[in-house]
């Protein structure tokens, strides 16, 4: 990646440094094109929540502003950040059984080095009828090219296992993990996690996030072009299986687990 494309505010910062997460929050707020993407994502997360009262917990809240959209949201992060209510590890959630209406996350699942342990923990904490809602990278012909050539995080669609070595809290990742678990290995997921039903997988956004520059790069499109590119992507709906870079994944909690062994 050419150095001139790097965002000057995070250039040289350690991904695992909490100060980088705080800076990324400022970037998401300040970059108009990127800010509109997050607002669209957050609106889709809210629309996916189950009806009724009850707590909603967001994992990996540090760089975002979903609390503006969900009242009484329990914001969390793996290390302390401003405005975070709970510091936690996704593999050991500090909530009582069936105490949550939903768990939500944006670009977090693919950083969970033990995603199977997280799915067990989420099934314990989310009540029957509750949901797990996530916006995550996805595998398509187009995204393979972009993520493997132009992105700093590992993107390994051919990885044999769901787990990967834990390094830092944010530097460890496999961007292809959501696709591996919920698409490639769907039969395994359904067998090992009968408490969860895949309610929907909506493929999203082949170009706009790339044009926004995300949190690490300079924006490649001014904010006023957002509506145009959104309309362009809507016209490409029938080709999303080949073009999508992201997916909104919604899991429904269907029954109480009788027993859940930990690997």
N, C-alpha and C positions, 0 to 999 in steps of 0.2 A: 504494500500500500504506500503510495507516494506520501512523503512527510508533510507536504503542504496541505493534504486533505485532513490531517489530524486536527481535532478541535484543540485550539491553543490552551484552553482552560484545564484540560485533563491530560495533556501531553506529558509523558514521563511519570505519571502517578501510578502507584501500585494499585492494582485492581482490588486487592484485599484490604486496603487501607480505608477505614470508615470515612475519612475525609473525601475520598474519591466518590463515595456514594452521595455525600452531601453536595458535592459539586455537580454531580449528575442531576440531582433534583433541581438545582438552579438552572441547568441547561434545558431540562424538559420544560420548565416554566417559561424560560426566555425565548426558546426557538419556536416561533409561531407555527411553522409547519408541523414540527414534532409534537408540540402541545396539542394540536388538533387531532393528531393520531391517538394520543393517549386519552383524550376526551371521548373519542369514538369507541375505543376499547373499553373504557370504563362504563360507558352507557350500555354496551353489549353485555358486560359482566352483570350490571344491575338488572337488566332485562332477563337474565338467566337465573336469578335467585328464586328460590321457592317462596311461596306466599307464607304469611304468618310472621309472628314475632320470634325473637331469639337472636342470639349473638352471631355475628359474622366475623370470622378471623381472616385477615390478609397476611399471607407469608411474604416476606421480602418487601416491606413497605417503604424502605428507606429513601428510595429515589423518586417515589411517586406521590400522588395526591388523591388517591381513591377515597380517602376520608371525606373529601368534599362532596362525594356522591352517595355515601352510605352512612346514615346516622348511627352513632355508637359503634362504629367499626373498631374492632380490636386490631390495631396495627402492630406488626411485629417485624423483627429483623434478627439476624444471627449475631449481630453485635450492636452495641448502643449507637443510636442515631437520634438527632433531635426529633421530637414529636412522636417517638415510638413508645407504645404502651408496654410491650412485652419483648424481652430478649429470649429467644428460644432456638432450639434445634428441631428441624422438621421431622427428624426421626424419633423424637421423644417429646411429644406435645404436652404441655402442662395444663390440660383441660380434663374435666370429668367426663365419664362415659355419656354419650348422647347429649352433650351440653351445647353443641353448636348447630345453628341452622345451616351454615355453609362455611366452607373454606374457599378462599379465592386467591389468585396469584397471577402476576404478569411477569413472564420471562424468569420463572423461578424453578419449575419442575426439572428442567434440563440441567440444573446445577445440583440436584439432589443425588449424591453419589450412591445412596442406598434407597432408591425410589420404591422398592418393594416394602421396606420398613416404613416409609412414609405412608404408603397406601394402607397398610395395616393400622397405623396410628390414626389416620384420617377416618377410617371406618369405625374405629372405637369412639372417636370424639363427635362425629356428625350423627345426628338423630335420623331415624327412619324417615324418608321423604326429603331429607336434606340433600345438599349438592356440593360437589367439588367443581369449581369453575376456574378455568385457566386459559390464558392467552400464551401461546408457545410457538417457537419455530417449528416448521413442518418440512417434510422432504418432498420435493418435486424435481423434475428435470432441471428447471430454472434455479431452484433454491440450492441444489447440489453445486452448481457452478458458482453461485454467489458466495455461499457460506464457506465452501472449501477453498476458494481462491482469494476472497476479499475480506474475510472476517477473521478476527483474532482468536475466537473460541474454537475448540475442537468440534468437528462435525463428522460423525462416524456412523453412517447408516448401516454399514456392514458389521458393526460390533456384535459379537456373539452374545454378550451378556448385558443385562440392564445396569449393572454396577460398573463404576470406574474408579480409579484411584483417587482418594481424597487428597487434595493439595490445600490450597487456601479456600476460604468460604465462598469466594466468588470466582476465583481463577479456575477451579475445577469445573468441568462441564462436558457434556456431549449434546450439542444442539439438535442431534437427530433423535434423542431419547424419547420425546413424546410420540413421534411417529413409530418408533420401534415398539413401544409398549402398547399403544392404542390402535395401531394399524398392522404393522408387520407381524407382531406377536399377539394379536388380539385373542386368538384361541387360548393361549397361555394365560393372558390376563383374565379372561372370563372364567377359566378353570381355577385359578389361584385366588381370585377375588370375587366370589359370587355375591358378596355384599354390595358390589358396585355394578351398575348397569350404565353402559355408554348411551346417554340420552341423545347426544348430538355431537358431530364434529363439523364445524363450518370452516371451510378453507378461505383464506383471506390474503389480501394485500401483496400482490406480486411486485409492486414498484414503489409505493408511497414511502414505506419505511426506508428503503434504499435512498430515495431522493431526499429524505429528511436529514440523512447523515447520522441518524440515531444519536446516541449520547457520546460517541467517540470521534465522529467526523464532522466536518463543516457541512452545512446544509447545501444541497445541490439544486434546490428549488425555493423560490420566495413563498411566503405564506399565502399570498393572494392566489396562487395557482392550485391550492389544495382542492377546491371544488372541481376543477377541471380534471385533475388526475383521479379523483374519486369517481367521477362519472365514467372515465375511461376504464377503470377497473371493473365497474359494474357491468360494462359492455362485454367484459371478458369472462363472465361468470361460468360459461360452459367449458372454459379451458383451465379452470382453477386447479384441476388435478395435475396439470403439467406446469402451472405457473406459480402457485401459492407459495409464499415464504412463511406464512403464519397460519395458525388454526385456533379457533375458539373451541375448546373441548369441555363438554359438560357431562359429568358423571352423576348419576342419581343413586342415593343410598337406599337400598331396597329392603334390607332385612337385618336383623341383629346377628352378628357372627356368633356361632356356637363355640368355636375355638379358633384362636389365631396364633399359630406358632411363629416365633421370631427366628429368622435365619441368623 
